Every structure is written in structure tokens, then in C-alpha cells.
Amino acid sequence: MTRRVGRRRALLAGTLLVALFAGAACSDDPAPGPTPSATAPTPSAGASSAAPPADGTVRNPFGAHWDWSRHDQFVPYLEKLSGSTTYHELSWCDIEKTQGSPDFSAVDQIAERSRKLGITLHLKIRTGVCWATGGTAQFTRGQANKTESAMPTDLATYQNFVRDLVKRYAPYGVHEYAIENEVNAQQYWAGSPEDYRRLVTAAAEAIRSADPKAKVVDSGMSSVAYGMGVADRLLRAGQEDQAVAAYQAYFQRRIGTRGRLIPAVGDPAALRAALGNTQNARNLAYLTVTEKLLDDGVVDVRQLHFYEHFSGVPALLDYLRAETPAGVPTQAWEVGQFWKDGADDAAARGDEMVKVVSQLVAGGIHEVLWLPLAYNPNNRAGAEVRYGLLDPDGTQRQAGAMMAALAAAARDATVEPVNGKGLTGVAFRRGAESTLVVWSASAGTVSLPVTAGLTGGPVGGDPTARTGALSIGPSPVLLRAKGDPAAVLAPIR
């Protein structure tokens, strides 16, 4: 990502602390995590053949986030995502219910299982609300009874907890730690932007002192907050028509889902009014705080959450390039498909998933985690609001087969964007061979003449040798051939 220019600096604090919650929830409510064992295990003496590289190298950009209580059901599929990353969210208040008596055993089990799968684990550290913070929780969510986080009453005690955590999980290959989750939403963070800045600064100091190789990650603004940031940036740049168009593309499935918080917008005045409501002012304020932490080097990695239509990705990537310091990576810890009452069309769902994750990886996002791997049928929404790659029992869906095909193509390969010859997508190069995942950049089709050794077909299927020209339309196809991507597409006229 390149250094940003012309960014906002003023915090929008006037109405912040009375904002109504409107941030996107992270996932369908998960079932409870693994039952803690009596004694906390330590990493096994010998790493499994699938264990992640010790240097933290990510061999496969396509991963997922899943419910650990259904681990055994998911293992056959997760083995297809080896070399990728995942994350687990933990709460200080859950681990140390009684001061001085922490129980890490549930997290130990998750760390060990991740290693065996060959998937690198990141940890997201939240405080919760308990003796460590004082106060009473105002929001309780899901079967696990998660609450918002509050500022610790003693930062030194908090730092001791963080140091102990980091020292414990470095031997498991854990070297990235996010501080809190979607702090732009009141149901996740009870403090102020300044409180959040102080917390991250204290946590970063503790993390680096415990593991010099460790990276500090921001909380991850909600998908909605990023959309507001995209529109706000274009408005501030005087690109009013582009701002309205970007808002409409980004939120096309969200309009009206939260009443007046994500309203229909038809002109710049209406867009300014939408950005000025209390929750969206909070969203922009926390984006500003996050970007200041990135500027100052307190945070090493930017965390992206995105659940919108694939047409919103290009403007989002432009925003990230402009608003992220040079050399700072962006990782997409939460990518999914928010589509309330969406069509039950497995092919359309899979195609859209491929377009979203391919564009993100082509745009320089080196870790893209789909959430959820499989939705929880007992979630509070009572429906599959966010689309899973698997059925709840672990059966692979068409979208799951397509993601597995992407992982197989990308593992240990170099990545480059495809944007030409009437096509868009991503290319993976491994040795002398290229694998391309492409689709038509318009509503029409592009004809790729047959060449020696070219195979191609739908993503997730078995590419077949071509005996005639291949027609590439709006649905993504997977191509494989010798030579670089430009040579593979050169016969297109």
C-alpha cells in the first residue's frame, strides 16, 4: 500500500459518546468454544508435517474463520486450506474470571489444533467487562455471552496479562495480536477514541517486550465503517459524484437494513447528511484514530473487514492505498457475504465469493479469511445472514469447492493482478506455470483462442484441455498454462 495523502485529522468527538450502535457484527453467533481441560497443554515436542513455517511466512492467502466447537466436522475441509492463517478472539475477563487465576487451556487447544492443520493462528485480545475493568456490561451477545470491552482500571496489570499471553503462544507460532474488535461499534467498545489509543499503545509495548518478532494489529473497523470512510474520502477530495456512486455500490445490500443509519443516498447533500449521523461520525472518528496509530508505528498491520458486494472492492482498495502508510500490510481477517434474505443460488453465491477474494488478493491483501466457514443454524438471527463455504454439518458447498481451488492455485505462488484484454481477476505463478482466475470486465464475453497445453473451466471444477476457443463471461473461470499471465492471454484480440 502506498503512503496516503490528504487525510482527515480532526476527531469527530462532539456526538461520539452518545452514538447508537450500527457497526457490522463480526459473525453469526458462535457456539461455545472448546471445553477447557484440567491442565493447560504445551506445544508438542515435534512439529507436524503440516505445521506453519517458523518464520511466519504465509504460503496461502486464502483462509477462513470457524467455530472451534465444530472442529472435527471441519477438519477434512480445513486441510485444503493449509498454509493459510486464521484468528481466535479471546477475552481477558473470560480467561481470568478470578483475579490471579487465569485459565488458558481452551486457547491452548485451539493453538495446538491450528499447528496440526498447518494454519497460522493470530489472536485478537479483548478485555471484556469484569473485575479488571469495573462497571457493568450493557451488551451481551450470543450463546457465549460476549460483552463489550471496557478500559482496564490498571494498565500495568493489563500489560502483565498481555505479556504472559504472548510468551505463552510464541512457541505455537503465534506472532500477530489484534487489540480489541470493531471499536467503532458500542457493542464492542465502551470507551472513547482516546481510551482506545491508550490501550493499544500499552498493549503494543507489552507485546513487543514479550516477543520482538510479534506484530501489533488494529481492532479491524467494521465493514460499514470502511464504506463510510470510502465515501468520506471522495467527498473531501471534491469528487462528489464519485463519492455518491461509491456509496451506492458499496451499500447496495445494506440500504434500509439499519433504518436511517445506512439510508438511500442520491446526491452529495444526502451523502453528507448520512455521514453526519451520530453512528457514522463515530465510524469516521475511529478510522482516524486507527490511521494515527498506523502513522505513528504503534500498529504494524491494518486489519480489514468486508462483507459487501464485489463492486465495492475497487473503491475500497483505492481508499486503503491512500490511507495506509507505505510498507504497512493490510490483512483481511473478516471477509464474507452479508446478504439478508439473499437468493439461494449456489452458483451466484460462489461466483461472488470468488470475485471478492480474488480482487482483494490481486490488490495486495495477502491474507483473506472468509467468515463464517459454516454458519451456526442456532444463531440469534435465525437465518444465514452471512454465507458459509460449508453447510453447518461440514458438507462442502459449491463456494467451498471454489475457495479450495483458489487455495490450491495460490499456495507457494506469486500473485499479480489481471486487468486487460477485457478481463479482470488474479494470476498465480508457480515455476513456469500460471493459473489465472478471470472473468469479463463487462456484461459481454471474451473469446480466448485455444493454445497448446491450455486447460480451463469453472472455478472449483477440474480444468479440461481445450479443443476450441474458451468463452469467458461474468462467471469466473480458472485457466492454467505454461508461460506468464500476459503470454496466456496474448491470443485474445
C-alpha positions, 0 to 999 in steps of 0.5 A: 500500500502506498503512503496516503495523502490528504487525510482527515485529522480532526476527531469527530468527538462532539456526538461520539459518546452518545452514538447508537450502535450500527457497526457490522457484527463480526459473525453469526453467533458462535457456539461455545468454544472448546471445553477447557481441560484440567491442565493447560497443554504445551506445544508438542515436542515435534512439529507436524508435517503440516505445521506453519513455517517458523518464520511466519511466512504465509504460503496461502492467502486464502483462509477462513474463520470457524467455530472451534466447537465444530472442529472435527466436522471441519477438519477434512475441509480445513486441510485444503486450506493449509498454509493459510492463517486464521484468528481466535478472539479471546477475552481477558475477563473470560480467561481470568474470571478470578483475579490471579487465576487465569485459565488458558487451556481452551486457547491452548487447544485451539493453538495446538489444533491450528499447528496440526492443520498447518494454519497460522493462528493470530489472536485478537485480545479483548478485555471484556467487562469484569473485575479488571475493568469495573462497571457493568456490561450493557451488551451481551451477545450470543450463546457465549455471552460476549460483552463489550470491552471496557478500559482496564482500571490498571494498565500495568496489570493489563500489560502483565496479562498481555505479556504472559499471553504472548510468551505463552503462544510464541512457541505455537507460532503465534506472532500477530495480536489484534487489540480489541474488535470493531471499536467503532461499534458500542457493542464492542467498545465502551470507551472513547477514541482516546481510551482506545489509543491508550490501550493499544499503545500499552498493549503494543509495548507489552507485546513487543517486550514479550516477543520482538518478532510479534506484530501489533494489529488494529481492532479491524473497523467494521465493514460499514465503517470502511464504506463510510470512510470510502465515501468520506474520502471522495467527498473531501477530495471534491469528487462528489459524484464519485463519492455518491456512486461509491456509496451506492455500490458499496451499500447496495445490500445494506440500504434500509437494513439499519433504518436511517443509519445506512439510508438511500443516498442520491446526491452529495447533500444526502451523502453528507447528511448520512455521514453526519449521523451520530453512528457514522461520525463515530465510524469516521472518528475511529478510522482516524484514530486507527490511521494515527496509530498506523502513522505513528508505528504503534500498529504494524498491520491494518486489519480489514473487514468486508462483507459487501458486494464485489463492486465495492472492492475497487473503491475500497482498495483505492481508499486503503492505498491512500490511507495506509502508510507505505510498507504497512500490510493490510490483512483481511481477517473478516471477509464474507457475504452479508446478504439478508434474505439473499437468493439461494443460488449456489452458483451466484453465491460462489461466483461472488465469493470468488470475485471478492477474494480474488480482487482483494488478493490481486490488490495486495491483501495477502491474507483473506479469511472468509467468515463464517466457514459454516454458519451456526443454524442456532444463531440469534438471527435465525437465518444465514445472514452471512454465507458459509463455504460449508453447510453447518454439518461440514458438507462442502458447498459449491463456494467451498469447492471454489475457495479450495481451488483458489487455495490450491492455485495460490499456495507457494505462488506469486500473485499479480493482478489481471486487468486487460484484454477485457478481463479482470481477476488474479494470476498465480505463478508457480515455476513456469506455470500460471493459473489465472482466475478471470472473468469479463470486465463487462456484461459481454464475453471474451473469446480466448483462442485455444493454445497448446497445453491450455486447460480451463473451466469453472472455478472449483471444477477440474480444468479440461484441455481445450479443443476450441476457443474458451468463452469467458463471461461474468462467471469466473473461470480458472485457466492454467498454462505454461508461460506468464499471465500476459503470454496466456492471454496474448491470443485474445484480440 
